[in-house]
């Protein structure tokens, strides 16, 4: 009689991203992400009663996308506040955002 061995492959099913992963995804520095999180412009999924007190922040993909959109908008000249507003609007509506005649933020489906 031989003993059977059962092997179980467990994948990382954590839907949350670390700060480093969000920074890489959005193309921003940790310092910038930290500032946005402390200003409550970007929201970590695991913030407790005292955010930023040594606990590692984890972000869902929707927040990572907001950070990425903000970085892109800032890079073309929008202020941080206006970029946050527009990125939140895109995230909330899930549609293109018309800024002015001929100026549209286009949301491409299927792309992160």
Secondary structure, DSSP 8 states (H G I E B T S, - for coil): ----------------EEHHHHHHHHT--HHHHHHHHHTTSS--TT--TTTTSS---EE-HHHHHHHHHHHHHHHTT--HHHHHHHHHHHHHH-S-EEEETTEEE---TT--
